[in-house]
Amino acid sequence: MGRGSRGKRRLSAGAEISRRALFAGLAGAALMPLRAPGRGARAATLLQAGAERRLRAAAGSAPLVGGSYPDTAVWCYEGVVPGPLLRARQGEAVRLVVENHLQVGTSVHWHGLRVPNAMDGVPGLTQDPIASGARFVYEFELPDAGTYWYHPHIGSPEQVGRGLYGAFIVEETEPPLVDRELVWIIDDWRLTEDAQISDDFGNWHDASHAGRLGNTVTVNGRQPQDLSVRAGERIRLRLINAANARVFALRFQDHRPRVIALDGQPVAPHEPAEGLVVLAPAQRVDLILDLEGQPGQRSPVDDVYYQQDVVRFLELVYDEDAPLRDKPLDGSIALAPNPLAEPELATAERHRIEFGGGMMDPKLRRGEVTPDALRERFAEGGIWTVNGVAHLAHAHEPLLRLTKDRSAVLDLVNDTVWDHPIHLHGHSFRVLTRNGQARPHREWRDTLLLRPGDRAEIAFVADNPGDWMFHCHILEHQETGMMATLRVG
């Protein structure tokens, strides 16, 4: 389903509402009042070391569209979408008790956090599903500061698609000096004419093409509103893409955002390529945004990833007050590195991993697979493959067996005509090259977007023992074959 025309959004045939009525803006918790410069902002109570925090998964409702439209029936944590914003300090341990009040089994995966394998939240691989009416206790330490998130890893297309997710922020010891910190969880929903979630999860077209693309974008699951800013202030903006399949590319017109972290891991501060902040499903980006406009100015933020459908995301609206300061804040915006082991490339074991399948499979065009073989695999539900194999369950024979504490270099190849954000559990990896070109920042990531035909080299030290998922985070692709397991130890 497309995103509609420039002037209007279409929920489905026969029902149109304006873009502004369909784009959700900023949650109240994120719209903090302007204050004196400080070391970030706490939008949630810090998790206390040793204390329990409950996360209750249950059915609920949320005003995704607003206006005259009814609330949307959702699945959520603690009655809200997104779920509670969890904050903790780097180096501390947390204890999170997940209670399942849904009618189906669930789990929680702590996306990007380097947790012990038993805490990774993958039913059938690291734990049993949390049955309806049951609970599960997750306990782990937090070695890395950064921006992370949490979501189920069972029935993910539907459970995440109905609203089960939230942000998890691990605070640095010395964060950069800013006036405000905002967390934006961006999502993409497929809604019907009455603003309810379309129940066509698992349909073959979504699975074999680009995944479940919706018709309604939200930021923190709330009604639309522009962001009020003041000339001269500095904002730290933490972006999280919780959508099943939609990729975003945000252009902050009239501004020059600087990237300071990717997927939670610090990176040398830099302006993004072509001024675009690209977020594939599951990726996170931390930005520093210096507001250098004039009082009364309005500056658009546009989403331009799908060039046939460039849309207005929201606007930065400068108030009429005098500038907060004449020039940007002094002081470094660089973050201290997290304690990640640097891979030793000279002695690393090397493996090629090819992602294949889907509609318009290039192997069919090249004569490497027959139409009958493709139809047979599709009929069995295996639409996508990793090294030629479609896995339809989390537990399966490991694709690779990696020696603990040894470095690995993986040559990733996207042999399809579709996007694939590839996520590795339990580790972060260096991105060494993309399409034969060395990466200028050699960034650490846990989710890497491979565009059609892309090839990339990543490297990491396999220092977290266990069986770890390695899969596409377009959730419909994962569920229909594009997942594998890497065994460490």
N, C-alpha and C positions, 0 to 999 in steps of 0.2 A: 504494500500500500504506500503510495507516495505521500509527500508532506503537503500537498495542496498547492494552491496558487499563491502568488506574491501577496495578494490582498486578503485572502481568507484561508482558513484552515478547514478541512473537511473531515468530520468524524467518520462518516460513512455516507453512502449514497443517500441523498435527500435531506441531509442536515448540515448546514454550514454555520460556523460561528467565526468571529473575527480572530485574527492571530493573537491580539492582545488578550482575548478571553481564553486562549488556550495555552499561552506560555505562562508558566508559574514563575514567580520571581523569587524573592529572598525570604526565607523563614524569619520570623521575628527574632529568634535567638541569634541570627547572624547579623541583624541590623542593630549593632551596638552603638550607643551614642558616642560622638566624637569625644576624645579624651586626650590628656597629655601623652606625649610619646612614652611608650613603654615596651617591655619585652614581650610583645604579643598580647593576646587576649584570650581569656578562658570562657568559652561559650558553654561549658558544662562543668559540673563538679568533678574534681580530680578523683580518680579511683584511688582509694587508700590501700597501701600495701597490707595484705592479709585480710582485708575486709571483703565480704561477698557483695557482688552486684548481680541482681536478677535481670534476666532478659526473658520476657514472656511472649512467646510467639502465638498469635491468635488472630481470628478474623476481626476486622474493624472497618472504619470508614474514614475518608479523607476528602477535603474540598479541593480536588485536583483542578477543577475547571473554574468553580466559583460562579458569581453572577446568579442568574436564575436557574442554573443547573444544579441537580441534586448532588449530594456527596457521593463519592465513588466507593463501592464495596472493595476493600483491600484485605490483604494479609499483612500483618505488621508486628513489630516488636513494641511492647509497652504502649500499644494503642496509637502510635504515631508513625507517619511516613515523612521522612526517613525515620529509622529507629533512633533511640537515644544516642547523642553524640558522646562517645566514650573518650575520656582523656586520662592519661597517666604519665608518669615520669619515666624517662629512660633509665634502665637498669633495675627497675622495681618489678615485683611479681604481682600478678593479678589473679583473681578467682572469680569466674563468671558462671553463674548457674542459669542454664537455659531450660525453661519449662515449655513443654509443647502442649498448647491448647488447641491445635489444629486437629482436623480429622484424618490427617495423613502424617507419616513419619517425616522427620526433618533432621537437620544438623546445622552447625555453624562452622564455616571456614573463615579463618582470620587472614584475609587476603593481603599478602605481602609481608606479614609478620613471620619471622624465622622462629617458629615454635617447634617443640618436640613433635615427632611424627604422630604420637598417640593423640595429640591435641589439634591435628590438622583438619578434622571435621569432614572426612570423606567416608561415607558409609560403605561398608563392604571392603574397605581397604585399611582404614585406621580405626574405625569404630563401628558399632552397630547403629542403625538409625535410631533416633530418639522417637520412640513410639508415642502415639497420641496419649496424653495423660501422664507421660513420663518426664524425667528431667535428666540432664547430664551436666557434670561439673568440668569446666575447662580451667586449667591452671597452668600458667606459663610465665616466664620472665620476658622482659622486653629489652633485648640488647640494642635495638636500633631506634633512634628518634625518627619521626617522619609522619607522613600522611598515609593512612591505611584505611581499610574498610572491612566489613563483615557481611556475610550472606550465606544462605544454605548451599550445600553441595549435593543435594538429592532432589530430583525433579526440578533442577535449577531453572529451566526455561519458564515454568509456571510460577515457582515459588519466588524467584527474583522478580519475574514479570508482574506479580501481584503486589509487590512492595516490600518484601522481606530483605532489608539491607539497612546499614547505618555506617557512619564514619567512626574511625578509631584513630585518635591523634596521640602520638607519643611526643612529649615535649622535650626540646633540647635543653641542655643545661644553660647555654648562652644563645638564645634566639636573637635574630636581628631586631634592631630598634625600629618599631613601626607605631603608627597611631591607632590602627585597627587591624584585627585579623578576622577574615571571613572564611567560612567553609561553604562551598557550593557543591552539593551533590546533584548532578545533572542526570535526568532520566528521560525516557522516551516511552510513552504508553500508547497502546492501541485501544481506543475507546469507541463505543457505539454512540448512537444518536442521543441516548439519555445519559451520557457521561459514565457509563459502566464499562468495565474491562471486557473486551471481546474474549470469549472463551474458546477461540480457535487455536489454542496451544497445540503444538505438535503437528501442525499441518505440513504436508509434503512440500509445498511451494516454498515456505519459509526455510525449511530445513535444507533444501537443495539449492537455494539461491543465496541471498544476502543475510538471511536470518529474519527475526521478527522485528521489522521496522514499524513504528507506530505513527500516529497522527497528532500526538500531543506531547510537547516537551515541558518538563517542569524543572525548576531549580528549588531544591529543598521542599518539593511537594506542595508548594503554596501558590496562591493566586498571584497574578502578574503585578509587578510594580517595578519601576525603575529604581536604580540605586542612587540615593542622595549622597553627594560627596562635597567636600570643601576644597577649594583651591589651596594647594600647598601641602595637603596631607599625604601620608604614605600608608598604603594598605598592603598587608600580606594576604593573598588570596590562595586558598587551598581548593583545587578543583578535583572532583572525583566523577568519573563516568560510570554510572550504575546501570546503563541501558543494556538490554539483551544483545543488541546488534548495531545500534547507530554509532557512527563515528562523528565527532564534532571537530570543527576547525574554527576557532574563534579569532576574529580580527577586532582588536581594540582600536577603533579609529581615533586619530588625534593623540594616541598614546604609544609609549614604547615599553611594554611590560618586559621584565627580565625574569628568566627562569632561574630558580635557585635550587630546585629539587625535582627529580623525576621518579615516580613510583616510590616516594618516600626517601630516596637516597640523594644526598647532596650532590650538586654538580657545579662546576665553575659558573658563576653568574654570567648570563648571556641573553641577548635578544633572540627569540625563536626565529628559525629560518623563514624568510618572506613575511615576517611579522605575524605568523599564524601559530596559535596555540592549539596543537592537534591532540585530541583525546580519543583513543580507541576504547571500546568497552573494557572496563576494569583498570584502565590507566589513571594515574594521578599526576598532576603538575602543580608545583608551588610557584607562585609568581610574586614579585614585588612590583607594585604599581604606584608610581609617583604621579599625583594628580596635578598636572602643570597647566591645566586649562584656566579659563577666566570665569569669574563669578557670572552666573546666568547661562553658561554654555551647556549645550546638550551634545554628548558624544556617543554615537551608536557603537554597540558591540554586535557584530554580525556573525552568523554561522555560515561558512562558505565551503564546507567540505564537499557537498553535492552541488556541483557547479550549475546544474540545471535548476536548482532550487535554493538559491541564496536567500536567507531569511534574516530578519531583524531579531536578534536574541533578546536584547534589552538595551537601555540607554543609561549612561552615566550622566546624572543631572547635577550640575554645580549649583550650590545655593548662592544667594546674593551677598553673603558675608565677605568681608575682606579676606584675602589669602591668609592661611594659617602661618605661613612663613614665605620668605622671598625666594628661597632656593631649597632644593631637596635636603632632607636630613643628611647629616654627615654620618660616618661610620660604615664599617663593612657590612655587606649583606650576605657575604659568603658563610655557609654553614660548616660546622666542624664535621669531618667524615665520620661515618659509623664504623664499628669494628669489623669490617669485612676483610677476609683473607684475600690477598692479591694473587690471582692465578699465575702460575709459572708456565709460560707458553712453550718454552723450549722442551719441557719434559711432559707436556700435557698429552693425554690420550685424546684422539680425534675421531669424531663420528659425523656422518652425514645423515640428516633427517629430512625426509621429503614429505610434504603435506600435499595430498592429492584428492581427486574426486570432484563431486558436485556436478551441477549442470554445466554443459559445454566443456566437459573434461578434456583437456588438451591431449591426453593419451588416446582418446578416441580419434581425434583428428590425425594423430601421428600413426595410427594403426597399431598401437601397443596394447589395446584392449578392444575386444569385439563388442558390438551392441548387445548381443545376447548375454555376455558375461556382465556387462554393466547393468542390464535390466535385472539379472538375477541378484546381484548385490543390492541393488535398490530395493527389490522386493523383500529382502531380508532385513531392511532397515539400515544397511551400511552404506550411507551416501558418501561419507568422507573417509579418508584413510591417512594413516601415518606409516611411512615405509611400506605402503601397499596393503596394510591390514586395517580393517575397520573394527574398532572395539566398541561394544554397546553396553559394557558394564565397567565399573571402576576397577574391579579386581580382575587382573589378567596377567599373563606372562610378561615380565618386564621387557621393555624394548632394549634397555641398556642396563648393564651391571657395572657400576662405577666403583673404583677402589676408594675407600674412605680416605679423606685428606689429600687425595691426588687431584690435580687440576684436569679439567676437561674442556675441550674446544668443540663446540657443536656447529656444524655447517648446516644452516636451516634454509630450505628451498621451498618456496611456494609455487608448486606446479599446478595452480588452478587459476581461474579468471576472477576470483573473489578475494576480498580482504580477509585476513586471519590474524587477530591479536593473540599471540602465543604466550601462555602463562606457565611458568615453572613454580611449583610449590616448594616451600622450605628453603629456598635459596634466592639470592639476587645474583645477577650475572653482568659482566662487562659486555657492552656491545662494541666489538672490535671493528667490523666492516659492514657496509651495506652496499650490495651490488659492486663489490670489488674496490670500493673507496673507503679508506680509513675514516672512522668517525672522529670528528675534531675534538669532542669532549670525552670520548670513551666512557660514556655514561653507564652507571649501574641501573638496571631495570629488573623487574620481575615479569613484565608483560611487554612484548615487542610486537608492534604492528607490521605484518608482512603484507604489502600490497601485491596485486596480481603479478606473478613473475619475479617477485623479489627474492633475493638471496642475501643472507646475513650470517656473519660469524659471531658467536657469543662465547664467553669463557667464564668459568667459575671454579671454585674449589669445592669439591663434593665432601663437605665437612659436617653435614647434618644427616645422620644415619636413618635409614628407613626406605619405604616405598613411596615415591612422590609422583603425584600427577603432573603431566606435561601435556597441555591441551589448548585448543582454540577457545577463546573466551567469548566468541559469538555462541551463545549457549545452545542454540539449535544445532550448530555444527558439532559441538562437543557431544551432545546427546546422540548424534547419528554417526559417530565413528571417529571424529578427529580428537582422539585422546590416546595417551600412552602412559606408561609408568617407567620411571627411572629408579632403579634400586641402588642405594648407596650403602656400602658396607658388606 
